Structures are given as structure tokens and as C-alpha cells.
Amino acid sequence: MKSAFILIFIGLLIWFLNLGYLSFFKWSRDWPLIIVFVGIYMIISSLGKRNRIKKSKRRKVLEILERLEKGEINVDEAKKEIEDL
């Protein structure tokens, strides 16, 4: 899905350049900037995914610990469930 947005952005950029709307941008000179921005976007989106995964695992561990405190599961069961995450 993200690749589609990137391709649309690049296509629109080239189109606007051909129409003369972006006269400050010289394709022959500035095209590497697009690659840099795509790379930065990929790094930022990757970091966001890791954060969401960590938060969901943390939430699951807290739920397991709450069940352990309430006596719904024993220590061995809690340990196994946490290891399975």
C-alpha cells in the first residue's frame, strides 16, 4: 500500500515538473532527493511498527500477570504464555 503512494507521489512530481508548476525543482539535479526522502520515510515507518509491536506484547504480558495475581493461572502457565509471545 505504501509503495502505491510513493509511486503516485513520484508520478505527480514528474507531471507537475513537465507542466512547469515546480520550476524550482530540476529533475536532472534533484532526483536523488526523492530516494533520500523515500528512505527516510521507510525508516520512520519501520520504527513505528516496532513500537506498536512492543506495546501490544507489553499489554499481553500485563494481562498475563494480572491473571497470575488473581490466581486464575499458576506460575508455570504464566511463564509458558509469556515465552510463547
BELMO-V635326 format. One record per backbone hydrogen bond with DSSP energy under -0.5 kcal/mol. CO is the residue of the C=O (numbers start at 1). NH is the residue of the N-H. E is the energy in kcal/mol with one decimal. If there is no record, write none. Layout:
BEGIN
co=CO nh=NH e=E
co=CO nh=NH e=E
END
This chain:
BEGIN
co=1 nh=5 e=-1.5
co=2 nh=6 e=-2.2
co=3 nh=7 e=-2.6
co=4 nh=8 e=-2.5
co=5 nh=9 e=-2.5
co=6 nh=10 e=-2.6
co=7 nh=11 e=-2.7
co=8 nh=12 e=-2.8
co=9 nh=13 e=-2.5
co=10 nh=14 e=-2.5
co=11 nh=15 e=-2.4
co=12 nh=16 e=-2.9
co=13 nh=17 e=-2.1
co=14 nh=18 e=-2.4
co=15 nh=19 e=-1.8
co=16 nh=20 e=-0.8
co=16 nh=21 e=-2.0
co=16 nh=22 e=-0.9
co=17 nh=20 e=-0.8
co=20 nh=23 e=-0.5
co=22 nh=25 e=-1.4
co=24 nh=26 e=-0.6
co=25 nh=27 e=-0.7
co=26 nh=29 e=-1.1
co=26 nh=30 e=-3.5
co=27 nh=31 e=-1.5
co=30 nh=33 e=-1.5
co=30 nh=34 e=-0.6
co=31 nh=34 e=-1.1
co=31 nh=35 e=-1.0
co=32 nh=36 e=-2.1
co=33 nh=37 e=-2.7
co=34 nh=38 e=-2.5
co=35 nh=39 e=-2.4
co=36 nh=40 e=-2.4
co=37 nh=41 e=-2.5
co=38 nh=42 e=-2.4
co=39 nh=43 e=-2.2
co=40 nh=44 e=-2.5
co=41 nh=45 e=-2.6
co=42 nh=46 e=-2.0
co=43 nh=47 e=-2.2
co=44 nh=48 e=-1.9
co=45 nh=49 e=-1.7
co=46 nh=50 e=-2.0
co=47 nh=51 e=-2.0
co=48 nh=52 e=-1.9
co=49 nh=53 e=-2.3
co=50 nh=54 e=-2.5
co=51 nh=55 e=-2.3
co=52 nh=56 e=-2.1
co=53 nh=57 e=-2.3
co=54 nh=58 e=-2.6
co=55 nh=59 e=-2.2
co=56 nh=60 e=-2.1
co=57 nh=61 e=-2.5
co=58 nh=62 e=-2.3
co=59 nh=63 e=-2.0
co=60 nh=64 e=-2.2
co=61 nh=65 e=-2.5
co=62 nh=66 e=-2.2
co=63 nh=67 e=-2.1
co=64 nh=68 e=-2.0
co=65 nh=69 e=-2.4
co=66 nh=70 e=-2.1
co=67 nh=71 e=-0.6
co=67 nh=72 e=-2.1
co=67 nh=73 e=-0.9
co=68 nh=71 e=-0.8
co=74 nh=78 e=-2.2
co=75 nh=79 e=-2.7
co=76 nh=80 e=-2.3
co=77 nh=81 e=-2.5
co=78 nh=82 e=-2.3
co=79 nh=83 e=-2.3
co=80 nh=84 e=-1.8
co=81 nh=85 e=-0.6
co=82 nh=85 e=-0.9
END
